[in-house]
Amino acid sequence: MRTDRVTIRTGILATAFLVAGCVDGGERDGPGDKAGNPAPPTTLTLVTAEQQGRPGGDMVERFVAAVDELSDGQIVIDPSFDHPSDQPLGWDQINIRALRDGDFDLGLVPARAWRSAGVTTLEPLQLPFVIETDEQADRIAVDEQLTEALLAGLGSIDVTGLGLLPEGLRHLVRLDGTPISPSGELDGLTVRAPMSETTWAILEALGAEVIDVNGAQLANAVIDRRVTAAETSLLISSGMPAIGPPSVLSNVSLYTKFNVLAISDASLAELDDDAAAVLHDAAAAVLGATLSERLREADGLADACANGISTVLATDAERQALRAELAPVIESLSTAADIEPLVQQVRDVAGAATGPELSGCTTSDQPDELLPSDPAALRPIAGDLPNGTYRVRVDVDTVLATYPDFPRSPDGYAGVYTALLDDGHLTLDAVVDDGTTWRHVNVYEVHDDVATFALPSGVDFDTPMAVHWRWSVTPGGALSFEPVRALDRGLRVDYTDLLTVPEWERID
């Protein structure tokens, strides 16, 4: 959820006075040269794997705005989002190393990743069933004594924590069109999860094989059924690649993702006391804004339901059985990291999980839930979609305008596509700009103004995927398509929604 930049700046400044309370809001006189010219701003670089438009990216943007506001423009934060964009695995660990090596001054890295660098004090946040609600996460985040203890381990690797920012609860989700087990069992499943020793140990204890893939590699792995499930948030679940609607265990949260805002000790040592105070005050302001503005679990569920996920609810008995199954694993992890007292301190501060029970999606939450999702089950039903031969040209500019960060060569997608629609039977011919040609033959099923096509996808474009497009006919007889929901867009179906961008001209 993106927030308008002006709103961010105004809200953060107000929050800074409420949360930090110690920053002079008036004009600041900075040092200059002998001619009286003002000193140039100090620029600090910040690295993060978080993407703009995602909760972690919002935190970074709030921090950039807060530092600019509180320093009167004398400190500039230069963020590198989605870093490293070309790295399919271990991106959080790469960013920790980049921070420690001096490649960046600051970093926003999830708490889950720091164990790889030898930091164990953040591990209580990763243990299952310790922080299960937004309210518990808020209590942790505002307890200064506890957050100081949790961040203390960063000092062992010459890093200073500026803030501990809660993002959202993490759930299990299946991506292969099969409902997730309400017991949380993952036997025989390959689960995608960002690299984290503790998270991986928990998932493996549930029977999973865990791998770390991202971006196009993840999409191809899901399409080819090499990845069948994931650990993620409700907000992100509806945007993940999947074969059919993702199935989320919505009333079981393994842990809450926290992001750590940190600066290397070497970079901090180069700042004067006033500049260091600005960073600390800005981090406090970002925490206040994050707590008031972040998407809550119930809102994330409503958003996910509206975008077509299906939900599975565990019974009380199943949840208790899952707790019992993981209890020895939690104890072993705590003992190995020597954090038992800190775990208990986190439990004491978090308190009991209170608030409304998170439920599943209702029928009204999921429009078009009865649309066919298995391409093998489609029937040749043409409905009112006119028969004929239609052609569309997708050029490189169209690809890059729709996906500015397209991870593959756009020449493999740009080209001329010709579709023969014949009473529910589709013949799709492609002449691609990279010199390849291919033909895909399948059926399509039309209900009212929604057509479900089985389109080619996957690494070799030989895996059919069911996508739902809302169709209309232009006055000139061309066909116009629009993806029905998030399930039918982007990486989920390997960019087949690029075919909906131009109109399909009728040529016969």
QUIJOBEL-V443012 format. One record per helix or strand of 2 or more residues. SS is the DSSP state (H for helix, E for strand). FROM is the first residue (numbers start at 1). LEN is the number of residues. If there is no record, write none. Layout:
BEGIN
SS&FROM&LEN + SS&FROM&LEN
END
This chain:
BEGIN
H&5&15 + E&42&7 + H&55&16 + E&75&6 + H&91&10 + E&106&5 + H&111&7 + H&123&4 + H&134&9 + H&144&14 + E&159&11 + E&171&4 + E&190&3 + H&197&9 + E&209&3 + H&215&9 + E&229&4 + H&234&4 + E&247&3 + E&256&9 + H&265&5 + H&273&21 + H&297&10 + E&310&3 + H&316&22 + H&340&11 + H&363&3 + H&375&3 + E&388&7 + H&396&7 + H&410&3 + E&415&8 + E&425&8 + E&437&11 + E&450&8 + E&463&11 + E&479&5 + H&486&3 + H&490&4 + H&496&5 + E&504&3
END
